[in-house]
Amino acid sequence: MWGRIVAEMLFYHLTRRRLEQVLPELLEKTLQRGWRAVVKGGSEERIAQLNSELWTYGRASFLPHGIRADGFSDRQPIYLTIEDERPNNAELLFLVDGADAADVSAYTRVCDLFDGNDEAAVQAARGRWKRAKDAGHQLTYWQQSEDTGGWVRKAEG
């Protein structure tokens, strides 16, 4: 299921801030590095919501992105989907809302963001962690700090 060894697989445990607040920041860092990204969500409705929110999340920011319906999928720096596809040759895969991937071997880095206030989401993320670890991937687990909301490395696998 998980393909060859991935350079990094990061699990982000969201406890203080919502995905809509965290994802744009991570995507900005991705683009600053000159990388492309695929964001894979759990439903068409959620992808449509993220598509809309990424256009308006910050006044001083712009995140070029698109979905299949926009066309030019191969040119999108950030591509949003519910499918296992990588039309933009992205280096990073962001898995959100419990989405999983059939094969992560084409990516340099995979970021799994999950809602730490939802016990079912936490249990599902634990299952994805175990499968990734069993497949031999290099894992890190990040949790939001209680005081600042910044990221603290909590575990490696």
C-alpha positions in Angstrom: 0.0 0.0 0.0 2.7 2.5 0.9 5.3 1.9 -1.8 9.0 2.5 -1.4 10.6 4.3 1.5 9.5 8.0 1.6 12.1 10.5 2.7 9.7 11.8 5.4 6.2 11.1 6.6 4.9 13.7 9.1 1.8 13.3 11.2 0.3 16.6 12.4 -2.0 16.2 15.4 -4.3 19.3 15.4 -5.5 20.2 18.9 -5.6 24.0 19.1 -6.2 25.2 15.5 -8.4 24.0 12.7 -7.2 22.5 9.5 -8.3 25.6 7.6 -5.8 27.6 9.7 -2.9 25.2 9.6 -3.0 23.9 6.0 -2.5 27.3 4.3 0.6 27.9 6.5 2.1 24.6 5.5 1.2 25.2 1.9 3.0 28.6 1.9 6.1 26.9 3.3 5.8 24.3 0.5 5.7 26.9 -2.2 8.6 28.9 -0.6 10.7 25.8 -1.1 9.8 25.7 -4.7 7.8 22.5 -4.3 4.4 21.5 -5.6 1.7 19.8 -3.5 -1.3 17.6 -3.8 -4.0 18.0 -1.1 -6.1 14.8 -0.9 -9.3 15.1 1.1 -12.0 12.8 2.2 -14.9 14.1 0.1 -15.8 16.4 -2.9 -17.6 18.7 -0.5 -14.6 19.1 1.7 -12.3 19.7 -1.3 -14.7 22.4 -2.6 -14.7 24.0 0.9 -10.9 24.0 1.0 -10.7 25.3 -2.5 -12.8 28.3 -1.6 -11.0 28.9 1.7 -7.6 28.9 0.2 -8.6 31.8 -2.0 -9.6 33.9 1.0 -7.6 32.7 4.0 -5.4 35.8 4.3 -5.4 39.3 2.9 -1.7 39.5 2.2 -1.3 35.9 1.0 -2.0 34.1 -2.3 -1.9 30.4 -2.7 -2.1 29.4 -6.4 -4.2 26.2 -6.5 -6.9 24.4 -8.4 -9.1 21.4 -8.8 -9.7 19.2 -11.8 -12.7 21.3 -13.0 -10.4 24.4 -13.2 -8.3 22.7 -15.9 -4.6 22.9 -16.3 -4.1 20.3 -13.5 -0.5 19.7 -14.5 0.3 23.4 -14.0 -1.3 23.8 -10.5 1.3 24.4 -7.8 -1.3 23.1 -5.3 -3.7 20.6 -6.6 -6.8 19.5 -4.5 -8.4 16.2 -5.1 -10.1 13.1 -3.5 -8.4 10.8 -6.0 -5.0 9.1 -5.9 -3.5 11.3 -8.6 -0.5 13.6 -9.0 -1.0 15.5 -12.3 1.3 18.4 -11.2 4.3 16.1 -10.3 4.1 17.3 -6.7 6.8 16.5 -4.2 4.4 16.8 -1.2 1.2 15.0 -0.4 -1.1 16.4 2.2 -3.7 13.9 3.5 -6.6 15.6 5.3 -9.9 14.6 6.9 -8.8 11.0 7.1 -7.9 10.6 3.5 -5.4 7.8 2.8 -3.2 7.1 -0.2 -2.9 3.9 -2.2 0.8 4.6 -3.0 3.0 7.4 -1.7 6.2 6.3 -3.5 6.2 9.2 -5.9 6.3 11.8 -3.1 9.3 13.2 -1.2 7.2 14.0 1.8 3.7 13.1 3.0 1.9 15.2 5.7 -1.0 13.6 7.4 -3.1 16.2 9.2 -5.8 15.0 11.6 -8.2 16.4 14.2 -6.9 15.6 17.7 -10.3 16.6 19.1 -12.1 13.8 17.2 -11.3 10.4 18.8 -12.3 8.5 15.6 -9.8 10.6 13.6 -7.1 10.0 16.2 -7.7 6.2 16.0 -7.6 6.3 12.2 -4.3 8.2 12.3 -2.8 5.7 14.6 -3.8 3.0 12.1 -2.1 4.9 9.3 1.0 5.5 11.5 1.3 1.7 12.2 0.9 0.8 8.5 3.5 3.4 7.5 5.9 2.2 10.2 5.4 -1.4 9.3 6.2 -0.5 5.7 9.6 1.0 6.9 8.8 4.7 6.4 10.7 7.4 8.3 8.0 9.0 10.5 7.7 12.0 12.8 4.7 12.9 14.9 4.0 16.6 15.6 1.5 18.0 18.1 0.4 21.6 18.6 1.7 23.0 21.9 -0.8 24.0 24.5 0.6 27.5 25.1 1.6 28.8 21.6 -0.1 26.4 19.2 3.3 25.9 17.5 4.5 22.5 16.5 6.4 20.2 18.9 8.0 17.0 17.8 6.7 14.3 20.0 7.8 11.0 18.5 9.7 9.4 15.7 9.2 6.0 14.2 
